[in-house]
Structure formats: structure tokens, C-alpha cells
């Protein structure tokens, strides 16, 4: 291996503007053009002038005000009752088991069982259910403890 065959290990540092005439970007305006807001200081990336009514931040639908960081507002993930028929008889249906079976996302915090379809396997459900889902689970010989 020769010296010219070695891989490059150094990188050029960012050019510092306004540090003298010999620096490459020195002198009068230092590559910023003349006058104006952009030549003087930093501007926020969201700045669009003085308009308020149609600004980007007003157009984006987000939660604003008190309580916007609370998670209790999020609705639970709904799961149809017919997907529970893949479990064996007398097995417990809870959030961990549903995540293991990949029926709900691993990020899901709350799940609710819904649906009116028939269930043929008796199960022990420890999750919230709708009235119709509760009736179908009990009709199949299952039990609900929530």
C-alpha cells in the first residue's frame, strides 16, 4: 500500500465567514448580500413575514392550549371479536397476549374489544368490551373480568 492509496480520514471544517480578507469569505458583507433581515441575524424557519391569519403554524391542525401533552385523550385501539378465535380454549386475553400474537401494535396502550360476529372459543377476557362483544363472549362460555 502506498501513501496515495490510503483512505481520507480528515474532513474540511465549515467555512467561517467574516474573519478577514484572506479567509475566502471575509470583508464587507461576507457572502450575505447587502442589507435586510437575512444579512443581519437569524430568522426562525417558520417565519413568513408579519401575516398571522394564513401562517403555516395556524394551518397545521394540532392540539393547542392546556392539556395538549396528556395521553388520556387518545382513544383505545379497537379489535374485532372474530380475531380472538385464533386463541386456544380458556386462554387469557390481555394486552400482552395480544401484542405477542401481533393483533395490536407493540406501542398500543389501551385496547377495546368490539364487534357482533360469533365467537366459538371460550376465553377469559381482561380488557374493556362493548355490550355486544360482552354478550358474544359470554354466549361462547367465556368470562370477562375488567
C-alpha positions in Angstrom: 0.0 0.0 0.0 1.3 3.4 -0.9 0.6 6.8 0.7 -1.7 8.0 -2.0 -3.8 4.8 -1.7 -4.8 5.5 1.9 -8.4 6.4 2.6 -9.0 10.0 3.5 -9.6 10.4 7.3 -9.9 14.2 7.6 -12.8 16.4 6.6 -12.9 20.1 5.8 -14.2 22.2 8.5 -17.1 24.6 7.9 -16.0 27.9 6.4 -16.1 30.7 9.0 -17.4 33.9 7.3 -16.4 37.4 8.2 -12.9 36.5 9.6 -10.7 38.8 7.5 -10.0 39.3 3.8 -7.7 36.3 3.4 -10.2 33.8 4.8 -12.1 33.4 1.5 -15.4 34.8 2.8 -14.2 37.9 4.6 -14.6 41.6 4.0 -17.6 43.9 3.6 -20.7 41.7 3.6 -19.2 38.2 3.9 -21.4 36.5 1.3 -24.7 37.6 2.9 -25.6 40.2 0.3 -26.5 43.7 1.3 -28.9 44.9 3.9 -32.1 43.3 5.1 -33.1 40.8 7.8 -31.2 37.8 6.4 -28.0 39.7 6.3 -28.2 40.7 10.0 -29.1 37.8 12.1 -31.0 34.5 12.4 -34.6 34.1 11.3 -36.9 31.3 12.5 -37.6 28.7 9.9 -41.3 29.2 10.5 -41.1 32.9 9.9 -43.3 34.0 6.9 -43.4 37.8 7.4 -46.0 39.6 9.5 -49.1 37.7 8.4 -50.9 35.7 11.1 -54.2 34.5 9.6 -52.7 32.2 7.0 -49.3 31.4 8.6 -48.1 27.8 8.5 -48.5 27.3 12.2 -52.2 28.3 12.0 -52.8 26.0 9.1 -51.4 22.9 10.7 -54.2 21.1 12.8 -52.6 20.4 16.2 -53.8 20.4 19.8 -53.2 23.8 21.4 -53.6 25.1 24.9 -53.8 23.4 28.3 -53.5 19.6 28.4 -52.1 19.1 24.9 -49.4 16.7 26.2 -51.8 14.4 28.1 -52.2 10.9 26.7 -55.6 10.1 28.3 -57.4 11.8 25.4 -56.2 9.1 22.9 -58.9 6.6 22.0 -58.2 3.0 22.6 -57.3 0.7 19.8 -60.4 -1.3 18.7 -60.1 -5.0 18.0 -62.8 -7.1 16.3 -64.0 -10.1 18.3 -63.6 -12.5 15.4 -59.8 -12.1 15.6 -59.9 -13.7 19.1 -60.9 -17.0 17.7 -57.3 -17.9 16.9 -56.6 -18.3 20.7 -57.0 -21.7 22.3 -59.8 -22.5 24.7 -59.7 -21.0 28.2 -56.8 -18.7 27.4 -56.5 -15.3 28.9 -56.9 -12.3 26.6 -54.9 -9.3 27.8 -52.8 -6.6 26.3 -49.5 -8.5 26.5 -51.0 -11.6 24.8 -52.5 -9.5 22.0 -49.1 -7.9 21.4 -47.4 -11.3 21.3 -50.0 -12.6 18.8 -49.3 -9.3 16.8 -53.0 -8.5 16.7 -52.3 -5.0 18.0 -49.2 -2.7 17.7 -46.5 -3.1 20.3 -47.0 0.7 21.1 -50.7 0.3 21.9 -51.6 1.4 25.5 -55.3 0.6 25.6 -57.4 -1.9 23.6 -61.2 -2.4 23.4 -62.9 -5.5 22.1 -65.7 -4.7 19.6 -67.9 -6.5 17.1 -71.0 -8.6 16.8 -69.6 -11.7 15.0 -69.8 -15.1 16.6 -67.1 -16.5 18.8 -66.8 -20.3 19.2 -63.9 -20.4 21.8 -64.5 -19.8 25.5 -62.0 -17.1 26.6 -61.1 -15.2 29.7 -61.0 -11.5 28.7 -59.5 -8.9 30.9 -60.0 -5.9 28.5 -62.8 -3.5 28.1 -65.6 -4.6 25.7 -68.7 -3.3 24.1 -72.1 -4.7 25.2 -72.5 -6.8 22.0 -68.9 -8.2 22.3 -69.5 -9.0 26.0 -72.7 -10.9 25.1 -70.9 -12.9 22.4 -68.0 -13.8 24.8 -70.4 -15.0 27.5 -72.5 -16.9 25.0 -69.4 -18.8 23.9 -68.8 -19.8 27.5 -66.1 -17.2 28.2 -65.7 -14.9 31.2 -65.0 -11.1 31.4 -63.0 -9.7 34.3 -62.5 -6.0 33.7 
